[in-house]
Amino acid sequence: MTSASDRDSATDRASVQAVIVTGVIGSDTHIVGNRILSMALERAGYKVVSLGALTPAADFVKAAIETDADAILVSSLYGQGELDCRGFRDLCVEAGLDEILLYVGGNLVVGKQSWPEVEQRFLEMGFDRAAPPGTRLETVLDWLAQDLAARRLRGTSNRHEA
């Protein structure tokens, strides 16, 4: 059972924690894993803006601007993530979100391909992290905490400058 002080502490953490936009890109309807990720992020104290399934890349960027987000986490399970994510970082840069953290995860390509090669393609497309199918929630939470802390230490703003 959660005490009032535990709830207050979680609320305090959420008010100072990062804003994270999540969703499933393109024509993909596989929402279950993304919902589980969003719930884990919320439990960790992040403010989550969940866009759901069938989300165009431009909608992620629009939501990030509207919510002053620190990171965008893109999911794709239907194998077309590579196509759907092309130009994603460019959209962010054009919108003034040069420093926003970009993560992508799931079954990102069709067919059996070497994960290190797939990961490298997404990093070259401007994503900060790429997670293969089966990545543990704890791993994503650790990456996010590390990457946000590193940006704070460098004095790099993750936020959109109006």
N, C-alpha and C positions, 0 to 999 in steps of 0.2 A: 504494500500500500504506500502511496506517495504522500508525504507530509506537505503541509502548506509551505514550510521553509524550502523543501526540495523544489516545489513548483515555482516559488519565488526566485530561487537560485537559477533555475532553467530559464525563466523569463528574463532575468538580468543578463544571462549569457547571450540569449537570443538578441537582446536589444543592442549588444555591442559586437555581436558576431557578424560575419559576412552574409551577404545576400547571394543566394545561388539560384540560377535559373536552370530548370531541368525540363526535359521533354524527349519525345521520340521523333526523329527527323523524317521528312519525306513522306512516302506513302505507307510507312510502316505502322501497323496497328498493335504491335507487341508491347503492351503497356505495363504488364505485371512487374517485371524486373525494375522498371523505372519508378514505379510506385513504391516498391520496397526500398529502393535507394533514397527516394525523397523522404520516406518515413524515418530512415536511419539518419539522414542529414538533420531533420527536425529534432530527433531525439538528442543529437549531438549539439543542439543549440543554434543551428543555422536557421536563418529565415529563408524558406524555400518558396520559389515561384514556379509551380508545376504547370507546364503548358499542355501536358497530355500527349496523345498520339497524333499522327498525321500533321506534324508541325513543319511548315516551311522554314528554311534557314533564316530568312528575313524576319520571321516572327520571334525567333530567339533573340536577335539583335534588338528589335523593337522593345521586347520585354526587358532586356538588360538595361537599355537606356531609361525606360520608364521607372524602373525600380532601383536605379543606381547600383546595379549588381557588381559583384566582385568576380564571379565566375559563371561560366555556362557549361553545363554537363549534358552532352548530347548522347542519346542512346540510339542504336540501330541493330535490329536482329534479323532483318530479312535479306541480308547479304548485299544490299545496295548502298551501304553507308559511304563507301568511297565515292560513288557518284554524287550522292546527296550532300556530301561535305566539301566538295571542291569549291574553292573560293570563299569558304566560310570566314577565314581570318581576314581576307580582303574586305568582306562586308563589315566586319567589326572595325577595321582600320578606317574605312570610309565614313563610319558613323562616329568616329572619335574614341573608339574603345580599343585603342592600340595595346594597352597593357592588361586587358581582361584575361583571366585564366580560361583556357579552353581545354576541356576534357572530352574524349569520345570513347565509347565502349560498346561491346557487344559482338555480334557476328557481323563483322564489317564488310566482308568480301564473300563472293561466291566461290565455292570450290575449296579444295585443300591447298592452302598456301602457307608458307613459312611465317609464323607470327613475327619474328624479328623483322622480316621484310615488310609485312603489313604495317607494323608499328612505325617503321622508318618512313614509310610513305605518308602516314598521318602526321608525324612530327614535321616532315618537310612541307606539309600543307599548312603548318602553323599551329597545330594543336600542341599543348604543353604536355599532355599525357594521353596515352591510348591504352585501353584496358581490353584484354582478350575475353572471350566468353568464360564464365566461371570465376572471374575476379571477385575476391571476397570484399564485402562491404567495408571491413576494417582497413583493407588496403587503400581503398578510395578515400576513406576518412583520414588516414595517415598522410596520404599524398596531399590532400587539400590543406590540412593543418600545416604541413611542412612548406608547401608552396606559398600559402598566404603569409606565413611568418617570414619567409625569405624575402618576399616583396616588401613587407613592412620594414625589415632590417635595412634593405637597400633604399628605402624611402620612395619606392616606386608606387605610384597610385594605381589602384585597380579600378578606380572610379572614373566615370565619364565626366569630362570637364565641359561645362556648358559655356 
